[in-house]
Every structure is written in structure tokens, then in C-alpha cells.
Amino acid sequence: LQHEAKRRMQPDVAKLMEKDPRLRTAAAKALTDKPASKEAKAKMPTKARSKRQLMEEEAFEQQKEQRTAS
């Protein structure tokens, strides 16, 4: 936004967004939280799953893959 404001010679980003609905829409989309994918959710530590538990699960999966590859 700052780059665009400088390019348009408008030092105030808020005023620039007021005047340009396309820019406002683009900024709103960029700042909106997107739902995490299943893989991202699985990697996210939760209260029930600590980082240590995640590392142990990952190590277990790697061992499992090695056994099936042999």
C-alpha cells in the first residue's frame, strides 16, 4: 500500500483507499484470514499436540515409510 501511495503521490494510505475501491478490495482480500488446508492444520500445534508430539509423530511416519520401502 505504501508503494502504491508513493507511486500515486498520495502520502496518506487511508485517503488513497477511500478514493480507490479496487485498491480497498484488494487490501481487504489480502488481510482476510484464509481457512487452513488439512495439511497445514495437521502441522499446527494445538493444546493437545505439542511440538514434541508432532516431532514424534513425524519420526514414526518416517520409520513406517522406511519399513514399507524395504
The 8 nearest C-alpha neighbors of each residue, nearest first, counted from 0:
[[1, 3, 2, 4, 12, 26, 22, 5],
 [0, 2, 4, 3, 5, 12, 10, 11],
 [3, 1, 5, 0, 4, 6, 7, 12],
 [2, 4, 6, 0, 1, 5, 7, 9],
 [5, 3, 9, 1, 7, 6, 2, 10],
 [6, 4, 8, 2, 7, 3, 9, 1],
 [5, 7, 3, 4, 8, 2, 9, 1],
 [6, 8, 4, 5, 9, 3, 10, 15],
 [7, 9, 5, 6, 4, 10, 3, 11],
 [10, 8, 4, 7, 11, 5, 15, 12],
 [11, 9, 4, 5, 8, 12, 1, 15],
 [12, 10, 13, 14, 9, 15, 4, 1],
 [11, 13, 15, 14, 4, 16, 10, 1],
 [14, 12, 16, 15, 11, 17, 18, 10],
 [15, 13, 17, 16, 12, 11, 18, 9],
 [14, 16, 12, 18, 13, 17, 19, 11],
 [15, 17, 23, 13, 19, 14, 18, 22],
 [18, 16, 14, 15, 19, 13, 20, 23],
 [17, 19, 15, 16, 14, 20, 23, 22],
 [18, 20, 16, 22, 21, 17, 15, 23],
 [19, 21, 23, 22, 24, 18, 16, 17],
 [22, 20, 24, 23, 19, 25, 16, 26],
 [21, 23, 25, 24, 19, 20, 16, 26],
 [22, 24, 20, 16, 26, 21, 25, 27],
 [25, 23, 27, 21, 22, 26, 20, 28],
 [24, 26, 22, 28, 27, 23, 21, 29],
 [27, 25, 29, 23, 24, 28, 22, 30],
 [28, 26, 24, 30, 29, 25, 31, 23],
 [29, 27, 25, 31, 26, 30, 24, 32],
 [30, 28, 26, 27, 31, 25, 32, 24],
 [29, 31, 27, 28, 26, 32, 25, 33],
 [32, 30, 28, 29, 27, 33, 26, 34],
 [33, 31, 30, 34, 29, 28, 35, 27],
 [32, 34, 31, 35, 30, 36, 28, 29],
 [35, 33, 36, 32, 40, 37, 39, 31],
 [34, 36, 39, 40, 33, 37, 38, 32],
 [35, 37, 39, 38, 40, 34, 41, 33],
 [36, 38, 40, 39, 41, 35, 42, 34],
 [39, 37, 41, 40, 36, 42, 35, 43],
 [38, 40, 36, 42, 41, 37, 35, 43],
 [41, 39, 37, 43, 42, 38, 35, 36],
 [40, 42, 38, 39, 43, 37, 44, 36],
 [41, 43, 39, 40, 44, 38, 53, 37],
 [44, 42, 40, 41, 39, 45, 48, 53],
 [45, 43, 48, 49, 50, 42, 46, 53],
 [44, 46, 48, 47, 43, 49, 50, 42],
 [45, 47, 48, 49, 44, 50, 43, 52],
 [46, 48, 45, 49, 44, 52, 50, 53],
 [49, 47, 45, 44, 46, 52, 53, 50],
 [48, 50, 52, 51, 44, 53, 45, 47],
 [51, 49, 53, 52, 44, 54, 48, 55],
 [52, 50, 54, 49, 53, 55, 48, 56],
 [53, 51, 55, 49, 54, 50, 48, 56],
 [52, 54, 50, 56, 51, 55, 57, 49],
 [53, 55, 57, 51, 52, 56, 58, 50],
 [56, 54, 52, 58, 57, 53, 59, 51],
 [57, 55, 59, 53, 54, 58, 52, 60],
 [56, 58, 54, 60, 59, 55, 53, 61],
 [59, 57, 61, 55, 60, 56, 54, 62],
 [60, 58, 56, 62, 57, 61, 63, 55],
 [59, 61, 63, 57, 58, 62, 64, 56],
 [62, 60, 64, 58, 63, 59, 65, 57],
 [63, 61, 65, 59, 64, 60, 66, 58],
 [62, 64, 60, 66, 61, 65, 59, 67],
 [65, 63, 61, 67, 62, 66, 68, 60],
 [64, 66, 62, 68, 63, 67, 61, 69],
 [67, 65, 63, 69, 64, 68, 62, 61],
 [66, 68, 64, 65, 69, 63, 62, 61],
 [67, 69, 65, 66, 64, 63, 62, 61],
 [68, 66, 67, 65, 64, 63, 62, 61]]
